[in-house]
């Protein structure tokens, strides 16, 4: 599997967890479009974003240049969710992402799941460091709502999204917990909030199909 795909200069980055260990020798890229997980966690959000921006300005987000990578290259290196201390191999990958963020400064960094979110937090030197098990659906949703509300074009805006929890047997609870509302639709909630920020800053973002 390639380490990354897309354009590092693009204003939207996606950060996954790690390659699926059963398929990493078959799949080509992080969040490979042939793997069903991508269409459980990203495609429904993207559909809402595209519908919203098209309805508002008859435009669309250009998706091919979106920069996509995983937090770590080997799922076996993923640390326990119970400890805040990470092994050296993970820390080296963390430093690599940290340097890339300093160099390219994407405006919107979307992380999928608890580990990718904590990995990105550490790359951005956010404190305190947490064990990634700290970030359940409720806390990820709280972080998303706080961060989307203070979206700032002069910063790297880290926005946490859910990973496979939104497609597993507690998926209904994940919708409710993330959005802090009973009967909520997580995909609509996240997609529309992201789209509003993109539209608000449409003249300053390099994300549109010309």
TORNUDO-580227 format. One line per field, with one value per atom (N, C-alpha, C): x, y, z; residue in three letters; atom name; residue number from 1. Coordinates in Angstrom, 2 decimals, decimal comma, padded with zeros to 5 digits. Atoms other than C-alpha are relative to their C-alpha. Example, Ala and Ser with C-alpha at 12.3 -4.5 7.8 and 13.67 -1.06 7.14 Angstrom:
BEGIN
xx <- [000,89	012,30	000,90	-000,82	013,67	-000,77] .
yy <- [-001,19	-004,50	001,20	-001,19	-001,06	001,09] .
zz <- [000,00	007,80	000,00	-000,06	007,14	000,73] .
r <- [ALA	ALA	ALA	SER	SER	SER] .
a <- [N	CA	C	N	CA	C] .
k <- [1	1	1	2	2	2] .
END
This chain:
BEGIN
xx <- [000,84	000,00	000,87	-000,71	001,23	-000,25	000,09	001,84	-001,04	000,94	-000,30	-000,44	000,51	-002,30	-000,57	000,55	-003,37	001,10	-000,86	-001,86	000,20	-000,28	-000,15	-000,34	000,33	-000,86	-001,50	001,45	-004,61	-000,45	000,44	-006,60	-000,74	000,67	-008,36	000,88	-000,74	-006,50	-000,90	000,67	-007,92	001,05	-000,92	-006,15	-000,74	000,57	-007,11	000,78	-000,59	-006,12	001,28	-001,11	-003,90	-000,52	000,48	-004,02	-000,71	000,64	-006,43	000,95	-001,11	-004,03	-000,28	000,30	-005,86	000,12	000,12	-005,87	001,11	-000,97	-002,84	000,88	-000,80	-001,01	-000,81	000,88	-004,01	-000,45	000,48	-005,22	001,16	-001,04	-003,33	000,28	-000,14	-003,96	-000,72	000,80	-005,10	-001,43	001,43	-008,92	-000,29	000,18	-008,82	-001,49	001,43	-012,17	-000,59	000,54	-012,47	-000,33	000,26	-012,60	-001,32	001,31	-016,10	000,05	-000,07	-014,92	-000,04	000,02	-014,33	-001,42	001,37	-017,96	-000,95	000,77	-019,17	000,32	-000,42	-017,20	000,21	-000,31	-016,44	-000,99	000,88	-018,69	-001,31	001,25	-021,95	000,22	-000,31	-020,28	000,27	-000,32	-018,89	-001,25	001,24	-022,30	-000,77	000,72	-023,87	000,74	-000,79	-021,03	-000,27	000,18	-021,39	-001,41	001,38	-025,18	-000,20	000,19	-024,98	000,68	-000,70	-022,35	-000,57	000,60	-024,01	-001,30	001,24	-027,35	000,23	-000,26	-025,73	000,68	-000,75	-023,42	000,23	-000,14	-023,78	001,46	-001,39	-020,26	000,19	-000,34	-018,54	001,43	-001,35	-015,51	000,75	-000,83	-012,71	000,58	-000,37	-012,07	001,32	-001,22	-009,14	001,25	-001,23	-006,49	-000,01	000,02	-007,64	001,16	-001,17	-004,54	-000,44	000,45	-005,07	001,19	-001,02	-002,78	-000,55	000,32	-002,98	000,93	-000,85	-001,63	001,27	-001,15	000,65	-000,10	-000,07	001,77	-000,26	000,15	001,54	-000,98	001,02	-001,59	000,51	-000,56	000,52	000,68	-000,65	002,21	-000,99	001,00	-001,04	000,05	-000,14	-000,69	-001,33	001,19	-003,11	-000,82	000,88	-006,12	000,04	000,01	-005,40	001,21	-001,21	-002,02	000,28	-000,38	-000,92	001,42	-001,37	002,67	000,03	-000,09	003,48	001,44	-001,33	006,40	000,72	-000,85	009,27	-000,41	000,39	008,04	-001,18	001,16	004,76	000,43	-000,48	006,55	000,75	-000,70	008,72	-001,01	001,02	005,62	-000,74	000,62	004,13	000,84	-000,89	007,17	-000,06	000,11	006,83	-001,24	001,22	003,23	000,13	-000,18	004,16	000,77	-000,80	006,79	-000,80	000,82	004,39	-001,05	001,00	001,73	000,63	-000,71	004,25	000,30	-000,40	005,30	-001,18	001,08	001,97	-001,23	001,07	-000,57	-001,36	001,35	-003,83	-001,00	000,99	-006,84	-000,95	000,97	-008,99	000,61	-000,56	-007,62	-001,08	001,07	-010,32	000,61	-000,54	-009,36	-001,14	001,04	-011,26	000,27	-000,09	-011,69	000,90	-000,68	-010,13	001,51	-001,47	-006,56	000,50	-000,44	-006,22	-000,16	000,21	-007,66	001,10	-001,04	-005,23	001,36	-001,24	-002,39	000,16	-000,04	-003,27	000,15	-000,15	-003,65	001,47	-001,40	-000,13	000,89	-000,77	001,22	-000,13	000,24	-000,29	000,40	-000,49	001,21	-001,11	001,09	-002,17	000,21	-000,17	-002,11	-001,34	-000,93	-002,70	-000,09	000,06	-001,80	-000,96	000,97	-004,55	000,28	000,10	-004,80	-001,12	001,03	-006,80	-001,34	001,27	-009,40	-000,86	000,75	-010,41	-001,07	000,85	-012,08	-001,09	001,18	-015,43	-000,85	000,85	-018,25	-000,48	000,48	-019,55	001,09	-001,08	-016,18	000,48	-000,35	-015,33	-001,02	001,04	-018,66	000,13	-000,20	-018,03	001,17	-001,16	-014,62	-000,35	000,39	-016,10	-000,81	000,86	-018,75	000,78	-000,81	-016,25	000,92	-001,00	-013,71	-000,63	000,65	-016,12	-000,54	000,51	-017,55	001,09	-001,09	-014,12	000,93	-000,78	-012,95	000,74	-000,86	-010,06	000,93	-000,81	-008,43	001,49	-001,43	-005,13	000,57	-000,42	-004,97	-000,23	000,34	-004,93	-001,19	001,22	-008,49	-000,17	000,15	-008,48	-001,45	001,40	-012,01	-000,12	000,11	-012,61	-001,32	001,17	-015,00	000,04	000,05	-016,10	000,64	-000,54	-014,46	-001,06	000,94	-016,11	-001,15	001,11	-018,30	-001,31	001,24	-020,77	-000,61	000,52	-021,20	-000,12	000,07	-021,22	-001,27	001,30	-023,88	-000,52	000,48	-024,03	-000,08	-000,05	-024,38	-001,04	001,02	-027,60	000,50	-000,56	-025,93	001,08	-001,07	-023,00	-000,56	000,67	-025,31	-000,41	000,53	-026,93	001,12	-001,06	-023,75	000,84	-000,86	-021,69	-000,72	000,75	-024,41	-000,67	000,63	-025,66	-001,49	001,43	-029,21	-000,62	000,67	-031,58	-000,62	000,55	-032,55	000,79	-000,82	-029,72	000,51	-000,66	-028,20	001,42	-001,40	-024,42	000,51	-000,51	-023,72	-000,51	000,57	-026,09	000,61	-000,52	-024,82	001,42	-001,40	-021,15	000,14	-000,13	-021,52	-000,47	000,51	-023,64	000,86	-000,86	-021,40	001,30	-001,22	-018,29	-000,29	000,35	-020,04	-000,21	000,21	-021,08	001,31	-001,31	-017,49	000,69	-000,59	-016,31	-000,64	000,70	-018,96	000,31	-000,31	-018,23	001,34	-001,35	-014,60	000,30	-000,14	-015,18	001,03	-000,93	-013,06	001,45	-001,36	-010,03	000,48	-000,36	-010,02	000,27	-000,36	-008,35	-000,59	000,66	-010,90	-001,03	001,13	-013,30	000,37	-000,15	-013,73	-000,15	000,03	-012,91	-000,79] .
yy <- [-001,20	000,00	001,24	-001,28	003,46	000,71	-000,67	005,66	001,13	-001,12	008,51	000,16	-000,30	009,76	001,41	-001,35	013,20	001,06	-001,16	016,66	000,64	-000,55	017,90	001,48	-001,43	021,50	000,27	-000,17	020,89	000,38	-000,53	022,54	-001,01	001,03	019,34	-001,24	001,24	016,38	-000,97	001,06	013,06	-000,86	000,83	011,09	-001,23	001,26	007,44	-000,56	000,67	005,03	-000,74	000,84	002,33	-000,91	000,90	-000,06	-001,22	001,23	-002,99	-001,17	000,95	-005,81	-001,18	001,11	-008,40	000,40	-000,45	-006,25	000,96	-001,04	-003,97	-000,38	000,42	-006,06	000,00	000,02	-005,88	001,41	-001,36	-002,29	000,91	-000,89	000,55	001,21	-001,29	003,61	000,00	-000,21	004,71	000,38	-000,20	004,78	-000,37	000,47	002,84	-000,08	-000,02	003,35	-001,38	001,35	-000,41	-000,66	000,59	-001,08	000,56	-000,50	-000,88	001,00	-000,93	001,03	001,45	-001,37	004,14	000,47	-000,38	004,11	-000,05	-000,07	003,65	001,27	-001,10	006,52	001,33	-001,25	009,09	000,33	-000,29	008,76	000,67	-000,68	009,66	001,45	-001,38	012,74	000,85	-000,72	013,78	000,28	-000,21	013,32	001,21	-001,14	015,78	001,30	-001,20	018,26	000,44	-000,35	018,11	000,51	-000,46	018,43	001,40	-001,30	021,39	001,11	-001,07	023,35	000,19	-000,15	022,62	000,80	-000,75	023,87	001,46	-001,39	027,05	000,80	-000,79	027,99	-000,73	000,79	025,39	-000,40	000,42	024,24	-001,36	001,26	021,08	000,04	000,18	020,14	-000,93	000,88	018,69	-001,08	001,07	015,30	-000,69	000,73	013,83	000,52	-000,47	016,14	-000,12	000,11	015,55	-000,89	000,75	014,41	-000,98	001,06	011,09	-000,82	000,88	009,15	-000,64	000,59	006,91	000,56	-000,43	007,80	-000,85	000,90	004,73	-000,99	000,89	002,33	-001,46	001,39	-000,90	-000,07	000,07	-001,70	-000,71	000,70	-003,94	000,96	-001,00	-000,79	000,86	-000,84	000,75	-000,22	000,17	001,41	-000,37	000,32	000,21	001,25	-001,15	002,46	000,41	-000,24	002,33	000,79	-000,69	004,07	001,22	-001,18	007,57	-000,10	000,13	006,36	-000,82	000,69	005,35	-000,40	000,51	003,32	000,85	-000,85	004,80	000,01	000,04	003,61	000,92	-000,88	005,48	001,46	-001,36	008,56	000,52	-000,42	008,62	000,40	-000,35	008,60	001,28	-001,23	011,30	001,21	-001,10	013,51	000,30	-000,20	012,95	000,81	-000,76	014,16	001,42	-001,32	017,06	000,91	-000,77	018,23	000,34	-000,25	017,87	001,07	-001,00	019,91	001,39	-001,29	022,66	000,54	-000,42	022,72	000,39	-000,18	022,47	000,71	-000,71	023,77	-000,10	000,12	022,36	000,74	-000,75	024,40	-000,93	000,92	021,35	-001,40	001,34	018,10	-000,85	000,87	015,44	-001,32	001,25	012,52	-000,98	001,03	009,23	-000,89	000,85	007,69	000,57	-000,48	008,04	000,06	000,02	007,01	001,06	-001,01	009,20	001,41	-001,32	012,16	000,31	-000,24	011,76	000,14	-000,10	011,22	001,41	-001,34	014,49	001,07	-000,95	016,32	000,11	-000,02	015,30	000,62	-000,62	016,28	001,52	-001,45	019,73	000,54	-000,38	019,79	000,46	-000,32	019,97	-000,74	000,57	019,33	000,00	001,06	017,32	-001,17	001,24	014,12	-000,96	000,94	011,53	-001,41	001,34	007,79	000,08	-000,22	007,44	-000,63	000,54	005,35	001,04	-001,10	008,63	000,56	-000,68	009,72	-000,94	000,71	007,97	000,90	-000,75	009,10	001,32	-001,24	011,66	001,07	-000,98	013,32	000,45	-000,40	013,26	000,99	-000,93	014,93	001,36	-001,27	017,57	000,77	-000,64	018,25	000,54	-000,47	018,48	001,28	-001,18	020,97	001,23	-001,13	023,15	000,50	-000,38	023,10	000,61	-000,56	023,73	001,40	-001,32	026,69	001,06	-000,99	028,34	-000,17	000,21	027,48	001,28	-001,16	029,77	-000,30	000,24	030,02	000,15	-000,18	031,02	-001,17	001,15	027,70	-001,29	001,34	024,00	-000,47	000,34	023,06	-001,51	001,44	019,51	-000,29	000,35	018,05	-001,51	001,45	014,57	-000,54	000,74	012,21	-001,40	001,37	008,71	-000,95	001,05	005,59	-001,08	001,10	002,17	-000,10	000,06	002,75	000,45	-000,48	004,52	-001,06	001,06	001,28	-001,34	001,25	-001,32	-000,06	000,32	-002,67	001,08	-001,12	000,45	001,28	-001,18	002,75	001,05	-000,98	004,37	000,86	-000,78	005,34	000,94	-000,87	006,75	001,27	-001,20	009,11	000,93	-000,79	010,28	000,60	-000,46	010,52	001,10	-000,98	012,41	001,34	-001,23	014,94	000,57	-000,42	015,18	000,29	-000,18	014,77	-001,35	001,26	011,83	000,02	000,09	010,68	000,78	-000,80	012,67	-000,85	000,63	011,87	000,55	-000,42	012,05	000,50	-000,37	012,20	001,37	-001,30	015,13	001,09	-000,98	016,92	000,41	-000,28	016,63	000,63	-000,50	017,16	001,43	-001,37	020,29	001,00	-000,91	021,83	000,27	-000,20	021,26	000,85	-000,76	022,56	001,48	-001,41	025,76	000,74	-000,66	026,52	000,15	-000,11	025,78	001,13	-001,07	028,09	001,37	-001,27	030,79	000,55	-000,41	030,86	-000,40	000,56	029,84	000,73	-000,75	032,63	-000,17	000,14	031,73	-001,45	001,42	027,93	-000,56	000,64	025,93	-001,41	001,31	023,14	-000,19	000,02	023,92	-000,49	000,33	022,42	001,30	-001,26	025,28	-000,20] .
zz <- [000,00	000,00	000,00	-000,02	-000,84	001,33	-001,30	002,18	-000,02	000,09	000,91	-001,45	001,32	-002,05	000,03	000,07	-003,23	-000,02	000,12	-003,21	001,38	-001,32	-000,04	000,10	-000,02	-001,06	000,04	-000,03	-001,08	001,40	-001,29	001,71	000,88	-000,78	002,83	000,06	-000,23	004,35	000,76	-000,75	005,56	000,69	-000,76	008,28	000,53	-000,47	008,72	001,18	-001,16	011,46	-000,40	000,44	009,91	-001,09	001,05	006,96	000,59	-000,46	007,37	-000,19	000,08	008,20	-000,92	000,92	006,08	-001,46	001,38	002,97	-000,43	000,35	003,05	-001,19	001,17	000,42	-001,29	001,17	-001,92	-000,36	000,23	-001,50	-000,39	000,52	-003,16	000,88	-000,68	-000,98	001,34	-001,21	002,47	-000,38	000,31	002,52	-001,45	001,37	-000,73	-000,34	000,33	-002,53	-000,25	000,16	-003,08	001,33	-001,32	000,66	000,55	-000,44	002,17	001,13	-001,13	005,24	-000,47	000,52	003,13	-000,23	000,36	002,02	001,19	-001,23	005,58	000,79	-000,88	007,10	-000,71	000,69	004,36	-001,10	001,14	001,30	000,43	-000,37	003,15	000,45	-000,40	004,66	-001,24	001,22	001,28	-000,83	000,75	-000,37	000,54	-000,60	002,09	-000,29	000,32	001,59	-001,44	001,41	-002,19	-000,28	000,21	-002,11	000,56	-000,65	000,26	-000,79	000,72	-001,66	-001,40	001,32	-004,99	000,10	-000,17	-003,69	000,29	-000,38	-002,38	-001,10	000,98	-005,24	-001,32	001,22	-008,01	-000,25	000,08	-007,24	000,66	-000,62	-006,09	000,50	-000,49	-004,05	-000,96	000,82	-006,15	000,93	-000,94	-004,53	-000,33	000,38	-006,50	000,71	-000,65	-004,94	001,53	-001,46	-001,33	000,45	-000,47	000,54	001,08	-000,89	002,33	000,46	-000,57	004,65	001,28	-001,30	007,70	001,06	-001,10	011,10	000,04	-000,03	011,10	-001,15	001,15	008,40	000,35	-000,40	010,41	001,17	-001,05	012,43	001,25	-001,16	014,69	000,96	-000,85	016,01	000,78	-000,66	017,19	001,51	-001,45	020,92	000,66	-000,77	023,55	000,24	-000,27	024,06	001,46	-001,44	027,81	000,49	-000,45	027,87	-000,86	000,78	026,86	-000,58	000,47	026,24	-001,29	001,29	022,65	-000,27	000,28	021,39	-001,03	000,83	019,41	-001,47	001,41	016,01	-000,28	000,16	016,50	000,17	-000,19	017,81	-001,23	001,23	014,66	-001,08	000,99	012,47	000,40	-000,50	014,67	-000,38	000,36	014,08	-001,50	001,44	010,34	-000,35	000,26	010,33	000,52	-000,58	012,58	-000,95	000,93	010,11	-001,26	001,19	007,17	000,26	-000,33	008,93	000,10	-000,08	009,65	-001,39	001,34	006,02	-000,88	000,98	004,19	000,57	-000,69	006,75	-000,71	000,55	005,39	000,87	-000,77	006,41	000,77	-000,62	007,26	000,04	-000,22	008,72	000,65	-000,49	009,10	000,44	-000,54	011,34	000,23	-000,12	011,44	001,20	-001,18	014,87	001,08	-001,21	018,30	-000,15	000,09	017,52	-000,97	000,97	014,41	000,57	-000,60	016,35	001,01	-000,99	019,24	-000,67	000,76	016,77	-000,58	000,58	015,02	001,09	-001,12	018,36	000,41	-000,42	019,30	-001,07	001,08	015,89	000,02	-000,11	016,50	001,37	-001,34	020,02	000,92	-000,91	021,72	001,33	-001,34	025,46	000,73	-000,36	027,50	-000,96	000,76	025,71	000,71	-000,55	026,19	-000,53	000,59	025,80	-001,03	001,03	022,61	000,38	-000,50	024,46	000,70	-000,61	026,08	-000,94	000,98	022,85	-000,53	000,48	022,59	-000,89	000,92	020,32	000,60	-000,63	022,83	000,00	-000,09	023,33	-001,38	001,37	019,63	-000,54	000,44	018,92	000,65	-000,69	021,55	-000,61	000,62	020,03	-001,39	001,33	016,54	000,10	-000,11	017,63	000,44	-000,46	019,47	-001,10	000,98	016,68	-001,26	001,19	013,79	000,30	-000,38	015,74	-000,03	-000,02	016,00	-001,20	001,22	012,48	-000,37	000,23	011,59	-001,19	001,20	008,15	000,25	-000,29	009,76	000,80	-000,80	011,64	-000,77	000,48	010,88	000,83	-000,72	011,81	000,01	-000,19	013,16	000,39	-000,24	012,97	000,10	-000,16	014,40	-000,56	000,47	012,61	000,59	-000,50	013,57	-001,01	000,87	012,21	-000,10	000,27	012,04	001,00	-000,97	015,12	-000,63	000,63	012,82	-000,90	000,88	010,83	000,72	-000,74	013,61	000,82	-000,61	015,92	000,93	-000,82	018,14	-000,83	000,88	015,14	000,39	-000,38	016,39	001,16	-001,11	019,66	-000,46	000,49	017,72	-000,62	000,55	015,80	001,15	-001,10	019,04	000,85	-000,88	021,11	-000,65	000,67	018,52	-000,14	000,26	017,74	001,25	-001,26	021,36	-000,19	000,27	020,12	-000,35	000,27	020,13	-001,40	001,34	016,65	-001,04	000,92	015,03	-001,16	001,14	011,66	-000,05	-000,07	012,10	-001,35	001,32	008,36	-000,43	000,34	007,81	000,88	-000,95	010,91	-000,36	000,30	010,04	-001,39	001,36	006,29	-000,16	000,14	006,60	000,75	-000,74	009,24	-000,74	000,78	007,15	-001,23	001,20	004,03	000,31	-000,35	005,81	000,14	-000,15	006,71	-001,36	001,33	003,19	-000,80	000,71	001,78	000,58	-000,67	004,34	-000,48	000,40	003,19	-001,44	001,34	-000,42	-000,86	000,84	-001,91	000,42	-000,52	000,19	000,06	-000,07	-000,07	-001,37	001,27	-002,84	-000,02	-000,05	-002,93	-001,10	000,91	-005,77	-001,39	001,42	-009,21	-000,79	000,76	-011,54	-001,30] .
r <- [UNK	UNK	UNK	UNK	UNK	UNK	UNK	UNK	UNK	UNK	UNK	UNK	UNK	UNK	UNK	UNK	UNK	UNK	UNK	UNK	UNK	UNK	UNK	UNK	UNK	UNK	UNK	UNK	UNK	UNK	UNK	UNK	UNK	UNK	UNK	UNK	UNK	UNK	UNK	UNK	UNK	UNK	UNK	UNK	UNK	UNK	UNK	UNK	UNK	UNK	UNK	UNK	UNK	UNK	UNK	UNK	UNK	UNK	UNK	UNK	UNK	UNK	UNK	UNK	UNK	UNK	UNK	UNK	UNK	UNK	UNK	UNK	UNK	UNK	UNK	UNK	UNK	UNK	UNK	UNK	UNK	UNK	UNK	UNK	UNK	UNK	UNK	UNK	UNK	UNK	UNK	UNK	UNK	UNK	UNK	UNK	UNK	UNK	UNK	UNK	UNK	UNK	UNK	UNK	UNK	UNK	UNK	UNK	UNK	UNK	UNK	UNK	UNK	UNK	UNK	UNK	UNK	UNK	UNK	UNK	UNK	UNK	UNK	UNK	UNK	UNK	UNK	UNK	UNK	UNK	UNK	UNK	UNK	UNK	UNK	UNK	UNK	UNK	UNK	UNK	UNK	UNK	UNK	UNK	UNK	UNK	UNK	UNK	UNK	UNK	UNK	UNK	UNK	UNK	UNK	UNK	UNK	UNK	UNK	UNK	UNK	UNK	UNK	UNK	UNK	UNK	UNK	UNK	UNK	UNK	UNK	UNK	UNK	UNK	UNK	UNK	UNK	UNK	UNK	UNK	UNK	UNK	UNK	UNK	UNK	UNK	UNK	UNK	UNK	UNK	UNK	UNK	UNK	UNK	UNK	UNK	UNK	UNK	UNK	UNK	UNK	UNK	UNK	UNK	UNK	UNK	UNK	UNK	UNK	UNK	UNK	UNK	UNK	UNK	UNK	UNK	UNK	UNK	UNK	UNK	UNK	UNK	UNK	UNK	UNK	UNK	UNK	UNK	UNK	UNK	UNK	UNK	UNK	UNK	UNK	UNK	UNK	UNK	UNK	UNK	UNK	UNK	UNK	UNK	UNK	UNK	UNK	UNK	UNK	UNK	UNK	UNK	UNK	UNK	UNK	UNK	UNK	UNK	UNK	UNK	UNK	UNK	UNK	UNK	UNK	UNK	UNK	UNK	UNK	UNK	UNK	UNK	UNK	UNK	UNK	UNK	UNK	UNK	UNK	UNK	UNK	UNK	UNK	UNK	UNK	UNK	UNK	UNK	UNK	UNK	UNK	UNK	UNK	UNK	UNK	UNK	UNK	UNK	UNK	UNK	UNK	UNK	UNK	UNK	UNK	UNK	UNK	UNK	UNK	UNK	UNK	UNK	UNK	UNK	UNK	UNK	UNK	UNK	UNK	UNK	UNK	UNK	UNK	UNK	UNK	UNK	UNK	UNK	UNK	UNK	UNK	UNK	UNK	UNK	UNK	UNK	UNK	UNK	UNK	UNK	UNK	UNK	UNK	UNK	UNK	UNK	UNK	UNK	UNK	UNK	UNK	UNK	UNK	UNK	UNK	UNK	UNK	UNK	UNK	UNK	UNK	UNK	UNK	UNK	UNK	UNK	UNK	UNK	UNK	UNK	UNK	UNK	UNK	UNK	UNK	UNK	UNK	UNK	UNK	UNK	UNK	UNK	UNK	UNK	UNK	UNK	UNK	UNK	UNK	UNK	UNK	UNK	UNK	UNK	UNK	UNK	UNK	UNK	UNK	UNK	UNK	UNK	UNK	UNK	UNK	UNK	UNK	UNK	UNK	UNK	UNK	UNK	UNK	UNK	UNK	UNK	UNK	UNK	UNK	UNK	UNK	UNK	UNK	UNK	UNK	UNK	UNK	UNK	UNK	UNK	UNK	UNK	UNK	UNK	UNK	UNK	UNK	UNK	UNK	UNK	UNK	UNK	UNK	UNK	UNK	UNK	UNK	UNK	UNK	UNK	UNK	UNK	UNK	UNK	UNK	UNK	UNK	UNK	UNK	UNK	UNK	UNK	UNK	UNK	UNK	UNK	UNK	UNK	UNK	UNK	UNK	UNK	UNK	UNK	UNK	UNK	UNK	UNK	UNK	UNK	UNK	UNK	UNK	UNK	UNK	UNK	UNK	UNK	UNK	UNK	UNK	UNK	UNK	UNK	UNK	UNK	UNK	UNK	UNK	UNK	UNK	UNK	UNK	UNK	UNK	UNK	UNK	UNK	UNK	UNK	UNK	UNK	UNK	UNK	UNK	UNK	UNK	UNK	UNK	UNK	UNK	UNK	UNK	UNK	UNK	UNK	UNK	UNK	UNK	UNK	UNK	UNK	UNK	UNK	UNK	UNK	UNK	UNK	UNK	UNK	UNK	UNK	UNK	UNK	UNK	UNK	UNK	UNK	UNK	UNK	UNK	UNK	UNK	UNK	UNK	UNK	UNK	UNK	UNK	UNK	UNK	UNK	UNK	UNK	UNK	UNK	UNK	UNK	UNK	UNK	UNK	UNK	UNK	UNK	UNK	UNK	UNK	UNK	UNK	UNK	UNK	UNK	UNK	UNK	UNK	UNK	UNK	UNK	UNK	UNK	UNK	UNK	UNK	UNK	UNK	UNK	UNK	UNK	UNK	UNK	UNK	UNK	UNK	UNK	UNK	UNK	UNK	UNK	UNK	UNK	UNK	UNK	UNK	UNK	UNK	UNK	UNK	UNK	UNK	UNK	UNK	UNK	UNK	UNK	UNK	UNK	UNK	UNK	UNK	UNK] .
a <- [N	CA	C	N	CA	C	N	CA	C	N	CA	C	N	CA	C	N	CA	C	N	CA	C	N	CA	C	N	CA	C	N	CA	C	N	CA	C	N	CA	C	N	CA	C	N	CA	C	N	CA	C	N	CA	C	N	CA	C	N	CA	C	N	CA	C	N	CA	C	N	CA	C	N	CA	C	N	CA	C	N	CA	C	N	CA	C	N	CA	C	N	CA	C	N	CA	C	N	CA	C	N	CA	C	N	CA	C	N	CA	C	N	CA	C	N	CA	C	N	CA	C	N	CA	C	N	CA	C	N	CA	C	N	CA	C	N	CA	C	N	CA	C	N	CA	C	N	CA	C	N	CA	C	N	CA	C	N	CA	C	N	CA	C	N	CA	C	N	CA	C	N	CA	C	N	CA	C	N	CA	C	N	CA	C	N	CA	C	N	CA	C	N	CA	C	N	CA	C	N	CA	C	N	CA	C	N	CA	C	N	CA	C	N	CA	C	N	CA	C	N	CA	C	N	CA	C	N	CA	C	N	CA	C	N	CA	C	N	CA	C	N	CA	C	N	CA	C	N	CA	C	N	CA	C	N	CA	C	N	CA	C	N	CA	C	N	CA	C	N	CA	C	N	CA	C	N	CA	C	N	CA	C	N	CA	C	N	CA	C	N	CA	C	N	CA	C	N	CA	C	N	CA	C	N	CA	C	N	CA	C	N	CA	C	N	CA	C	N	CA	C	N	CA	C	N	CA	C	N	CA	C	N	CA	C	N	CA	C	N	CA	C	N	CA	C	N	CA	C	N	CA	C	N	CA	C	N	CA	C	N	CA	C	N	CA	C	N	CA	C	N	CA	C	N	CA	C	N	CA	C	N	CA	C	N	CA	C	N	CA	C	N	CA	C	N	CA	C	N	CA	C	N	CA	C	N	CA	C	N	CA	C	N	CA	C	N	CA	C	N	CA	C	N	CA	C	N	CA	C	N	CA	C	N	CA	C	N	CA	C	N	CA	C	N	CA	C	N	CA	C	N	CA	C	N	CA	C	N	CA	C	N	CA	C	N	CA	C	N	CA	C	N	CA	C	N	CA	C	N	CA	C	N	CA	C	N	CA	C	N	CA	C	N	CA	C	N	CA	C	N	CA	C	N	CA	C	N	CA	C	N	CA	C	N	CA	C	N	CA	C	N	CA	C	N	CA	C	N	CA	C	N	CA	C	N	CA	C	N	CA	C	N	CA	C	N	CA	C	N	CA	C	N	CA	C	N	CA	C	N	CA	C	N	CA	C	N	CA	C	N	CA	C	N	CA	C	N	CA	C	N	CA	C	N	CA	C	N	CA	C	N	CA	C	N	CA	C	N	CA	C	N	CA	C	N	CA	C	N	CA	C	N	CA	C	N	CA	C	N	CA	C	N	CA	C	N	CA	C	N	CA	C	N	CA	C	N	CA	C	N	CA	C	N	CA	C	N	CA	C	N	CA	C	N	CA	C	N	CA	C	N	CA	C	N	CA	C	N	CA	C	N	CA	C	N	CA	C	N	CA	C	N	CA	C	N	CA	C	N	CA	C	N	CA	C	N	CA	C	N	CA	C	N	CA	C	N	CA	C	N	CA	C	N	CA	C	N	CA	C	N	CA	C	N	CA	C	N	CA	C	N	CA	C] .
k <- [1	1	1	2	2	2	3	3	3	4	4	4	5	5	5	6	6	6	7	7	7	8	8	8	9	9	9	10	10	10	11	11	11	12	12	12	13	13	13	14	14	14	15	15	15	16	16	16	17	17	17	18	18	18	19	19	19	20	20	20	21	21	21	22	22	22	23	23	23	24	24	24	25	25	25	26	26	26	27	27	27	28	28	28	29	29	29	30	30	30	31	31	31	32	32	32	33	33	33	34	34	34	35	35	35	36	36	36	37	37	37	38	38	38	39	39	39	40	40	40	41	41	41	42	42	42	43	43	43	44	44	44	45	45	45	46	46	46	47	47	47	48	48	48	49	49	49	50	50	50	51	51	51	52	52	52	53	53	53	54	54	54	55	55	55	56	56	56	57	57	57	58	58	58	59	59	59	60	60	60	61	61	61	62	62	62	63	63	63	64	64	64	65	65	65	66	66	66	67	67	67	68	68	68	69	69	69	70	70	70	71	71	71	72	72	72	73	73	73	74	74	74	75	75	75	76	76	76	77	77	77	78	78	78	79	79	79	80	80	80	81	81	81	82	82	82	83	83	83	84	84	84	85	85	85	86	86	86	87	87	87	88	88	88	89	89	89	90	90	90	91	91	91	92	92	92	93	93	93	94	94	94	95	95	95	96	96	96	97	97	97	98	98	98	99	99	99	100	100	100	101	101	101	102	102	102	103	103	103	104	104	104	105	105	105	106	106	106	107	107	107	108	108	108	109	109	109	110	110	110	111	111	111	112	112	112	113	113	113	114	114	114	115	115	115	116	116	116	117	117	117	118	118	118	119	119	119	120	120	120	121	121	121	122	122	122	123	123	123	124	124	124	125	125	125	126	126	126	127	127	127	128	128	128	129	129	129	130	130	130	131	131	131	132	132	132	133	133	133	134	134	134	135	135	135	136	136	136	137	137	137	138	138	138	139	139	139	140	140	140	141	141	141	142	142	142	143	143	143	144	144	144	145	145	145	146	146	146	147	147	147	148	148	148	149	149	149	150	150	150	151	151	151	152	152	152	153	153	153	154	154	154	155	155	155	156	156	156	157	157	157	158	158	158	159	159	159	160	160	160	161	161	161	162	162	162	163	163	163	164	164	164	165	165	165	166	166	166	167	167	167	168	168	168	169	169	169	170	170	170	171	171	171	172	172	172	173	173	173	174	174	174	175	175	175	176	176	176	177	177	177	178	178	178	179	179	179	180	180	180	181	181	181	182	182	182	183	183	183	184	184	184	185	185	185	186	186	186	187	187	187	188	188	188	189	189	189	190	190	190	191	191	191	192	192	192	193	193	193	194	194	194	195	195	195	196	196	196	197	197	197	198	198	198	199	199	199	200	200	200	201	201	201	202	202	202	203	203	203	204	204	204	205	205	205	206	206	206	207	207	207	208	208	208	209	209	209	210	210	210] .
END
